[in-house]
Amino acid sequence: MEPAEKLSVTVTPAMARMIREKVEDGSFGSASEVIRAALRAFQREEEEHAERMASIRARVKASIEDTRPNLSGEEVRDRLRGFFAQYSSHADDSAA
């Protein structure tokens, strides 16, 4: 474990009250423990945010590098209509 470094921090009255309450209700042994727990939670949050951003960047990169043709909404609808018409004609031929 790394040696502890003593820091002085300034918090709002509401934060100070919350820290005192956590110590008084026995959740933590000292104000330092409360602050360390809060910093660990902040560190986890930052790591999760970095992971989410990396995932988003990877998806954007994959999308940009996608070699499939770009189609407008109308082009997609036309293709779907064509597929549907082709499927319908095959189904009609099978029923006859």
TORTINU-800584 format. One record per residue: residue number from 1; x, y, z of N, C-alpha, C, O, CB in turn; residue in three letters; chain. Coordinates in nm, 4 decimals, always signed. Glycine has a CB too. Layout:
N
DRENTOR  badren      n.xx      n.yy      n.zz     ca.xx     ca.yy     ca.zz      c.xx      c.yy      c.zz      o.xx      o.yy      o.zz     cb.xx     cb.yy     cb.zz  guvo  mivo
DRENTOR     NUM         X         Y         Z         X         Y         Z         X         Y         Z         X         Y         Z         X         Y         Z   ALA     A
...
//
This chain:
96
DRENTOR  badren      n.xx      n.yy      n.zz     ca.xx     ca.yy     ca.zz      c.xx      c.yy      c.zz      o.xx      o.yy      o.zz     cb.xx     cb.yy     cb.zz  guvo  mivo
DRENTOR       1   +0.0836   -0.1179   +0.0000   +0.0000   +0.0000   +0.0000   +0.0880   +0.1240   +0.0000   +0.1886   +0.1306   +0.0705   -0.0950   -0.0001   +0.1209   MET     A
DRENTOR       2   +0.0488   +0.2211   -0.0793   +0.1263   +0.3454   -0.0848   +0.1172   +0.4204   +0.0477   +0.0177   +0.4101   +0.1194   +0.0768   +0.4350   -0.2001   GLU     A
DRENTOR       3   +0.2222   +0.4960   +0.0791   +0.2139   +0.5770   +0.2013   +0.1076   +0.6853   +0.1828   +0.0912   +0.7390   +0.0732   +0.3525   +0.6411   +0.2359   PRO     A
DRENTOR       4   +0.0372   +0.7163   +0.2881   -0.0691   +0.8168   +0.2829   -0.0098   +0.9562   +0.2705   +0.0969   +0.9860   +0.3240   -0.1586   +0.8081   +0.4077   ALA     A
DRENTOR       5   -0.0820   +1.0398   +0.1987   -0.0423   +1.1805   +0.1863   -0.1537   +1.2644   +0.2458   -0.2705   +1.2472   +0.2107   -0.0144   +1.2209   +0.0364   GLU     A
DRENTOR       6   -0.1190   +1.3532   +0.3339   -0.2182   +1.4366   +0.4006   -0.2510   +1.5559   +0.3115   -0.1624   +1.6279   +0.2654   -0.1671   +1.4836   +0.5397   LYS     A
DRENTOR       7   -0.3819   +1.5750   +0.2883   -0.4305   +1.6874   +0.2089   -0.5337   +1.7645   +0.2894   -0.5968   +1.7107   +0.3804   -0.4907   +1.6389   +0.0745   LEU     A
DRENTOR       8   -0.5492   +1.8875   +0.2552   -0.6534   +1.9689   +0.3160   -0.7539   +2.0008   +0.2071   -0.7163   +2.0505   +0.1009   -0.5954   +2.0996   +0.3811   SER     A
DRENTOR       9   -0.8809   +1.9730   +0.2315   -0.9839   +2.0007   +0.1316   -1.0915   +2.0890   +0.1920   -1.1156   +2.0874   +0.3127   -1.0454   +1.8698   +0.0778   VAL     A
DRENTOR      10   -1.1550   +2.1653   +0.1059   -1.2663   +2.2492   +0.1470   -1.3920   +2.1938   +0.0829   -1.3958   +2.1717   -0.0382   -1.2434   +2.3985   +0.1076   THR     A
DRENTOR      11   -1.4951   +2.1713   +0.1634   -1.6212   +2.1184   +0.1131   -1.7343   +2.2119   +0.1535   -1.7198   +2.2961   +0.2422   -1.6466   +1.9750   +0.1663   VAL     A
DRENTOR      12   -1.8464   +2.1947   +0.0862   -1.9636   +2.2764   +0.1193   -2.0185   +2.2323   +0.2549   -1.9891   +2.1217   +0.3004   -2.0735   +2.2647   +0.0084   THR     A
DRENTOR      13   -2.0972   +2.3166   +0.3192   -2.1579   +2.2760   +0.4469   -2.2420   +2.1484   +0.4333   -2.2426   +2.0655   +0.5243   -2.2451   +2.3892   +0.5014   PRO     A
DRENTOR      14   -2.3122   +2.1317   +0.3218   -2.3935   +2.0118   +0.3020   -2.3045   +1.8880   +0.2926   -2.3386   +1.7827   +0.3465   -2.4800   +2.0253   +0.1751   ALA     A
DRENTOR      15   -2.1918   +1.9003   +0.2248   -2.0994   +1.7874   +0.2139   -2.0390   +1.7547   +0.3497   -2.0268   +1.6376   +0.3858   -1.9881   +1.8180   +0.1121   MET     A
DRENTOR      16   -2.0014   +1.8568   +0.4247   -1.9438   +1.8357   +0.5577   -2.0453   +1.7664   +0.6481   -2.0097   +1.6766   +0.7244   -1.8988   +1.9702   +0.6201   ALA     A
DRENTOR      17   -2.1720   +1.8081   +0.6396   -2.2785   +1.7469   +0.7200   -2.2937   +1.5983   +0.6826   -2.3078   +1.5132   +0.7704   -2.4137   +1.8228   +0.6990   ARG     A
DRENTOR      18   -2.2907   +1.5682   +0.5526   -2.3042   +1.4298   +0.5080   -2.1869   +1.3457   +0.5582   -2.2062   +1.2327   +0.6030   -2.3130   +1.4232   +0.3543   MET     A
DRENTOR      19   -2.0675   +1.3994   +0.5509   -1.9489   +1.3277   +0.5995   -1.9636   +1.2983   +0.7485   -1.9415   +1.1855   +0.7927   -1.8197   +1.4099   +0.5731   ILE     A
DRENTOR      20   -2.0011   +1.4005   +0.8254   -2.0191   +1.3812   +0.9704   -2.1266   +1.2765   +0.9995   -2.1093   +1.1920   +1.0873   -2.0564   +1.5145   +1.0382   ARG     A
DRENTOR      21   -2.2369   +1.2824   +0.9262   -2.3468   +1.1863   +0.9475   -2.3006   +1.0437   +0.9201   -2.3364   +0.9520   +0.9940   -2.4672   +1.2206   +0.8573   GLU     A
DRENTOR      22   -2.2218   +1.0239   +0.8150   -2.1730   +0.8896   +0.7815   -2.0803   +0.8357   +0.8900   -2.0798   +0.7158   +0.9179   -2.1000   +0.8914   +0.6465   LYS     A
DRENTOR      23   -2.0025   +0.9239   +0.9508   -1.9143   +0.8813   +1.0597   -1.9978   +0.8550   +1.1860   -1.9776   +0.7553   +1.2553   -1.8042   +0.9891   +1.0875   VAL     A
DRENTOR      24   -2.0914   +0.9457   +1.2143   -2.1726   +0.9326   +1.3355   -2.2636   +0.8097   +1.3328   -2.2883   +0.7483   +1.4366   -2.2565   +1.0574   +1.3546   GLU     A
DRENTOR      25   -2.3141   +0.7735   +1.2129   -2.4036   +0.6559   +1.2079   -2.3256   +0.5251   +1.1986   -2.3853   +0.4178   +1.1903   -2.4992   +0.6668   +1.0884   ASP     A
DRENTOR      26   -2.1927   +0.5333   +1.2000   -2.1102   +0.4135   +1.2028   -2.0784   +0.3550   +1.0666   -2.0140   +0.2505   +1.0577   -2.1767   +0.3111   +1.2838   GLY     A
DRENTOR      27   -2.1231   +0.4218   +0.9590   -2.0929   +0.3711   +0.8249   -1.9438   +0.3747   +0.7962   -1.8909   +0.2890   +0.7253   -2.1677   +0.4519   +0.7196   SER     A
DRENTOR      28   -1.8768   +0.4740   +0.8517   -1.7329   +0.4915   +0.8320   -1.6692   +0.5271   +0.9649   -1.7346   +0.5804   +1.0546   -1.7033   +0.6010   +0.7256   PHE     A
DRENTOR      29   -1.5407   +0.4970   +0.9763   -1.4689   +0.5246   +1.1004   -1.4182   +0.6667   +1.1119   -1.3924   +0.7153   +1.2220   -1.3546   +0.4316   +1.1134   GLY     A
DRENTOR      30   -1.4037   +0.7343   +0.9975   -1.3495   +0.8708   +1.0019   -1.3905   +0.9455   +0.8756   -1.4363   +0.8864   +0.7778   -1.1942   +0.8692   +1.0164   SER     A
DRENTOR      31   -1.3728   +1.0759   +0.8809   -1.4015   +1.1587   +0.7637   -1.3102   +1.1178   +0.6476   -1.3519   +1.1199   +0.5317   -1.3831   +1.3095   +0.7972   ALA     A
DRENTOR      32   -1.1872   +1.0811   +0.6789   -1.0937   +1.0379   +0.5744   -1.1454   +0.9150   +0.5007   -1.1317   +0.9046   +0.3788   -0.9563   +1.0080   +0.6349   SER     A
DRENTOR      33   -1.2054   +0.8215   +0.5755   -1.2605   +0.7023   +0.5120   -1.3755   +0.7383   +0.4170   -1.3882   +0.6806   +0.3091   -1.3089   +0.6030   +0.6188   GLU     A
DRENTOR      34   -1.4579   +0.8332   +0.4581   -1.5689   +0.8767   +0.3728   -1.5142   +0.9360   +0.2436   -1.5617   +0.9040   +0.1347   -1.6584   +0.9801   +0.4464   VAL     A
DRENTOR      35   -1.4152   +1.0215   +0.2561   -1.3563   +1.0870   +0.1386   -1.2891   +0.9834   +0.0481   -1.3035   +0.9896   -0.0740   -1.2536   +1.1951   +0.1821   ILE     A
DRENTOR      36   -1.2164   +0.8888   +0.1065   -1.1520   +0.7855   +0.0247   -1.2551   +0.7014   -0.0498   -1.2347   +0.6675   -0.1664   -1.0644   +0.6951   +0.1123   ARG     A
DRENTOR      37   -1.3653   +0.6678   +0.0163   -1.4717   +0.5906   -0.0502   -1.5312   +0.6715   -0.1656   -1.5586   +0.6174   -0.2727   -1.5832   +0.5516   +0.0514   ALA     A
DRENTOR      38   -1.5507   +0.8001   -0.1428   -1.6054   +0.8858   -0.2486   -1.5082   +0.8943   -0.3664   -1.5507   +0.8927   -0.4819   -1.6355   +1.0274   -0.1938   ALA     A
DRENTOR      39   -1.3805   +0.9030   -0.3383   -1.2811   +0.9089   -0.4458   -1.2727   +0.7772   -0.5217   -1.2538   +0.7771   -0.6433   -1.1441   +0.9448   -0.3893   LEU     A
DRENTOR      40   -1.2867   +0.6646   -0.4509   -1.2887   +0.5353   -0.5207   -1.4101   +0.5256   -0.6127   -1.3991   +0.4754   -0.7246   -1.2896   +0.4189   -0.4194   ARG     A
DRENTOR      41   -1.5258   +0.5732   -0.5665   -1.6465   +0.5728   -0.6497   -1.6266   +0.6632   -0.7710   -1.6666   +0.6282   -0.8820   -1.7700   +0.6186   -0.5678   ALA     A
DRENTOR      42   -1.5655   +0.7779   -0.7503   -1.5373   +0.8703   -0.8607   -1.4417   +0.8059   -0.9610   -1.4595   +0.8196   -1.0821   -1.4775   +1.0027   -0.8071   PHE     A
DRENTOR      43   -1.3415   +0.7365   -0.9109   -1.2453   +0.6696   -0.9986   -1.3145   +0.5620   -1.0828   -1.2884   +0.5507   -1.2025   -1.1310   +0.6073   -0.9156   GLN     A
DRENTOR      44   -1.4034   +0.4824   -1.0198   -1.4791   +0.3808   -1.0942   -1.5657   +0.4464   -1.2018   -1.5721   +0.3983   -1.3149   -1.5674   +0.2975   -0.9980   ARG     A
DRENTOR      45   -1.6312   +0.5545   -1.1664   -1.7164   +0.6274   -1.2615   -1.6347   +0.6781   -1.3801   -1.6786   +0.6686   -1.4947   -1.7867   +0.7457   -1.1914   GLU     A
DRENTOR      46   -1.5181   +0.7309   -1.3531   -1.4310   +0.7799   -1.4594   -1.3852   +0.6660   -1.5505   -1.3809   +0.6819   -1.6725   -1.3097   +0.8513   -1.3996   GLU     A
DRENTOR      47   -1.3512   +0.5518   -1.4918   -1.3087   +0.4361   -1.5712   -1.4236   +0.3853   -1.6589   -1.4031   +0.3523   -1.7758   -1.2581   +0.3231   -1.4788   GLU     A
DRENTOR      48   -1.5439   +0.3792   -1.6023   -1.6602   +0.3349   -1.6792   -1.6899   +0.4319   -1.7934   -1.7248   +0.3902   -1.9038   -1.7832   +0.3213   -1.5876   GLU     A
DRENTOR      49   -1.6759   +0.5604   -1.7660   -1.6968   +0.6617   -1.8705   -1.5943   +0.6435   -1.9828   -1.6290   +0.6507   -2.1007   -1.6868   +0.8052   -1.8109   HIS     A
DRENTOR      50   -1.4700   +0.6202   -1.9462   -1.3650   +0.6007   -2.0467   -1.3947   +0.4764   -2.1307   -1.3740   +0.4772   -2.2521   -1.2262   +0.5880   -1.9789   ALA     A
DRENTOR      51   -1.4428   +0.3699   -2.0668   -1.4782   +0.2482   -2.1407   -1.5944   +0.2743   -2.2365   -1.5921   +0.2282   -2.3507   -1.5145   +0.1346   -2.0431   GLU     A
DRENTOR      52   -1.6966   +0.3483   -2.1904   -1.8103   +0.3808   -2.2775   -1.7648   +0.4643   -2.3962   -1.8076   +0.4404   -2.5091   -1.9194   +0.4558   -2.1990   ARG     A
DRENTOR      53   -1.6788   +0.5614   -2.3716   -1.6297   +0.6464   -2.4808   -1.5476   +0.5652   -2.5801   -1.5590   +0.5865   -2.7008   -1.5452   +0.7624   -2.4251   MET     A
DRENTOR      54   -1.4657   +0.4730   -2.5323   -1.3865   +0.3878   -2.6218   -1.4788   +0.3018   -2.7073   -1.4537   +0.2822   -2.8262   -1.2891   +0.2983   -2.5410   ALA     A
DRENTOR      55   -1.5848   +0.2510   -2.6471   -1.6814   +0.1694   -2.7212   -1.7513   +0.2529   -2.8279   -1.7679   +0.2075   -2.9411   -1.7851   +0.1078   -2.6254   SER     A
DRENTOR      56   -1.7919   +0.3726   -2.7932   -1.8580   +0.4616   -2.8896   -1.7617   +0.4951   -3.0032   -1.7996   +0.4910   -3.1202   -1.9076   +0.5918   -2.8203   ILE     A
DRENTOR      57   -1.6381   +0.5279   -2.9688   -1.5394   +0.5605   -3.0728   -1.5174   +0.4423   -3.1673   -1.5051   +0.4605   -3.2884   -1.4056   +0.6018   -3.0087   ARG     A
DRENTOR      58   -1.5124   +0.3209   -3.1112   -1.4918   +0.2019   -3.1941   -1.6104   +0.1813   -3.2878   -1.5922   +0.1456   -3.4042   -1.4711   +0.0770   -3.1056   ALA     A
DRENTOR      59   -1.7326   +0.2038   -3.2372   -1.8505   +0.1878   -3.3230   -1.8550   +0.2939   -3.4317   -1.8920   +0.2645   -3.5454   -1.9781   +0.1938   -3.2395   ARG     A
DRENTOR      60   -1.8179   +0.4167   -3.3983   -1.8147   +0.5235   -3.4987   -1.7104   +0.4912   -3.6052   -1.7364   +0.5062   -3.7246   -1.7841   +0.6608   -3.4326   VAL     A
DRENTOR      61   -1.5919   +0.4466   -3.5619   -1.4855   +0.4111   -3.6565   -1.5313   +0.2986   -3.7485   -1.5091   +0.3042   -3.8694   -1.3573   +0.3696   -3.5812   LYS     A
DRENTOR      62   -1.5952   +0.1962   -3.6916   -1.6443   +0.0845   -3.7727   -1.7489   +0.1328   -3.8722   -1.7526   +0.0866   -3.9863   -1.7032   -0.0260   -3.6831   ALA     A
DRENTOR      63   -1.8326   +0.2242   -3.8299   -1.9353   +0.2780   -3.9190   -1.8727   +0.3571   -4.0334   -1.9143   +0.3451   -4.1486   -2.0328   +0.3666   -3.8409   SER     A
DRENTOR      64   -1.7730   +0.4376   -4.0006   -1.7055   +0.5185   -4.1032   -1.6339   +0.4282   -4.2036   -1.6313   +0.4567   -4.3234   -1.6047   +0.6166   -4.0380   ILE     A
DRENTOR      65   -1.5758   +0.3188   -4.1531   -1.4996   +0.2279   -4.2390   -1.5876   +0.1247   -4.3100   -1.5373   +0.0447   -4.3889   -1.3946   +0.1565   -4.1569   GLU     A
DRENTOR      66   -1.7167   +0.1256   -4.2831   -1.8096   +0.0296   -4.3445   -1.8139   +0.0531   -4.4950   -1.8399   +0.1646   -4.5403   -1.9528   +0.0424   -4.2829   ASP     A
DRENTOR      67   -1.7886   -0.0512   -4.5718   -1.7810   -0.0384   -4.7178   -1.9151   -0.0616   -4.7863   -1.9253   -0.0499   -4.9085   -1.6792   -0.1357   -4.7727   THR     A
DRENTOR      68   -2.0165   -0.0939   -4.7093   -2.1478   -0.1119   -4.7716   -2.1946   +0.0213   -4.8295   -2.1606   +0.1274   -4.7771   -2.2514   -0.1667   -4.6688   ARG     A
DRENTOR      69   -2.2731   +0.0161   -4.9382   -2.3161   +0.1423   -5.0012   -2.4114   +0.2199   -4.9111   -2.4902   +0.1624   -4.8360   -2.3838   +0.1146   -5.1363   PRO     A
DRENTOR      70   -2.4017   +0.3518   -4.9209   -2.4947   +0.4386   -4.8504   -2.6225   +0.4471   -4.9310   -2.6180   +0.4711   -5.0516   -2.4342   +0.5795   -4.8267   ASN     A
DRENTOR      71   -2.7350   +0.4281   -4.8671   -2.8633   +0.4339   -4.9355   -2.9523   +0.5362   -4.8659   -2.9509   +0.5500   -4.7436   -2.9311   +0.2945   -4.9385   LEU     A
DRENTOR      72   -3.0292   +0.6069   -4.9469   -3.1261   +0.6994   -4.8887   -3.2451   +0.6180   -4.8393   -3.2573   +0.4995   -4.8703   -3.1710   +0.8085   -4.9927   SER     A
DRENTOR      73   -3.3312   +0.6808   -4.7638   -3.4513   +0.6138   -4.7164   -3.5371   +0.5658   -4.8320   -3.5926   +0.4560   -4.8277   -3.5316   +0.7063   -4.6270   GLY     A
DRENTOR      74   -3.5476   +0.6480   -4.9351   -3.6280   +0.6103   -5.0508   -3.5680   +0.4896   -5.1227   -3.6409   +0.4010   -5.1674   -3.6404   +0.7283   -5.1474   GLU     A
DRENTOR      75   -3.4352   +0.4863   -5.1337   -3.3700   +0.3716   -5.1974   -3.3941   +0.2440   -5.1178   -3.4143   +0.1376   -5.1761   -3.2194   +0.3967   -5.2120   GLU     A
DRENTOR      76   -3.3921   +0.2534   -4.9879   -3.4190   +0.1369   -4.9032   -3.5622   +0.0906   -4.9240   -3.5874   -0.0288   -4.9403   -3.3939   +0.1697   -4.7540   VAL     A
DRENTOR      77   -3.6570   +0.1857   -4.9234   -3.7974   +0.1493   -4.9457   -3.8158   +0.0828   -5.0811   -3.8875   -0.0167   -5.0916   -3.8873   +0.2730   -4.9357   ARG     A
DRENTOR      78   -3.7511   +0.1370   -5.1869   -3.7623   +0.0777   -5.3207   -3.7089   -0.0659   -5.3217   -3.7699   -0.1553   -5.3803   -3.6860   +0.1633   -5.4241   ASP     A
DRENTOR      79   -3.5950   -0.0866   -5.2567   -3.5384   -0.2220   -5.2523   -3.6300   -0.3174   -5.1770   -3.6496   -0.4317   -5.2182   -3.3998   -0.2202   -5.1868   ARG     A
DRENTOR      80   -3.6855   -0.2700   -5.0671   -3.7761   -0.3549   -4.9900   -3.9025   -0.3866   -5.0696   -3.9515   -0.4995   -5.0664   -3.8129   -0.2872   -4.8573   LEU     A
DRENTOR      81   -3.9546   -0.2879   -5.1402   -4.0716   -0.3131   -5.2251   -4.0374   -0.4188   -5.3299   -4.1183   -0.5079   -5.3559   -4.1195   -0.1818   -5.2938   ARG     A
DRENTOR      82   -3.9183   -0.4102   -5.3905   -3.8757   -0.5077   -5.4901   -3.8648   -0.6474   -5.4312   -3.9101   -0.7448   -5.4914   -3.7429   -0.4666   -5.5500   GLY     A
DRENTOR      83   -3.8038   -0.6568   -5.3118   -3.7933   -0.7870   -5.2459   -3.9318   -0.8421   -5.2149   -3.9583   -0.9606   -5.2348   -3.7100   -0.7761   -5.1170   PHE     A
DRENTOR      84   -4.0192   -0.7557   -5.1661   -4.1541   -0.7997   -5.1312   -4.2289   -0.8468   -5.2555   -4.2953   -0.9505   -5.2533   -4.2318   -0.6863   -5.0620   PHE     A
DRENTOR      85   -4.2178   -0.7701   -5.3639   -4.2850   -0.8084   -5.4886   -4.2304   -0.9423   -5.5385   -4.3065   -1.0282   -5.5831   -4.2666   -0.6985   -5.5970   ALA     A
DRENTOR      86   -4.0995   -0.9595   -5.5309   -4.0381   -1.0852   -5.5756   -4.0856   -1.2006   -5.4875   -4.1181   -1.3078   -5.5387   -3.8828   -1.0750   -5.5725   GLN     A
DRENTOR      87   -4.0901   -1.1805   -5.3579   -4.1336   -1.2844   -5.2653   -4.2812   -1.3168   -5.2912   -4.3197   -1.4337   -5.2926   -4.1116   -1.2397   -5.1176   TYR     A
DRENTOR      88   -4.3632   -1.2141   -5.3115   -4.5058   -1.2350   -5.3358   -4.5296   -1.3149   -5.4630   -4.6165   -1.4020   -5.4659   -4.5781   -1.1014   -5.3443   SER     A
DRENTOR      89   -4.4525   -1.2861   -5.5696   -4.4706   -1.3572   -5.6954   -4.4293   -1.5036   -5.6802   -4.4909   -1.5915   -5.7406   -4.3896   -1.2898   -5.8077   SER     A
DRENTOR      90   -4.3257   -1.5310   -5.6002   -4.2838   -1.6696   -5.5753   -4.3909   -1.7429   -5.4936   -4.4193   -1.8601   -5.5183   -4.1467   -1.6732   -5.5008   HIS     A
DRENTOR      91   -4.4491   -1.6740   -5.3977   -4.5532   -1.7364   -5.3147   -4.6766   -1.7649   -5.4009   -4.7407   -1.8687   -5.3847   -4.5906   -1.6444   -5.1934   ALA     A
DRENTOR      92   -4.7104   -1.6729   -5.4929   -4.8261   -1.6939   -5.5812   -4.8014   -1.8131   -5.6743   -4.8918   -1.8931   -5.6985   -4.8553   -1.5659   -5.6644   ASP     A
DRENTOR      93   -4.6778   -1.8247   -5.7269   -4.6430   -1.9359   -5.8171   -4.6528   -2.0692   -5.7417   -4.6968   -2.1691   -5.7987   -4.4989   -1.9169   -5.8758   ASP     A
DRENTOR      94   -4.6122   -2.0714   -5.6141   -4.6152   -2.1954   -5.5373   -4.7586   -2.2387   -5.5058   -4.7887   -2.3578   -5.4988   -4.5359   -2.1787   -5.4079   SER     A
DRENTOR      95   -4.8459   -2.1404   -5.4872   -4.9856   -2.1711   -5.4536   -5.0616   -2.2255   -5.5744   -5.1593   -2.2985   -5.5578   -5.0562   -2.0459   -5.3998   ALA     A
DRENTOR      96   -5.0183   -2.1911   -5.6949   -5.0907   -2.2321   -5.8173   -5.0684   -2.3736   -5.8534   -5.1226   -2.4211   -5.9532   -5.0516   -2.1478   -5.9324   ALA     A
//
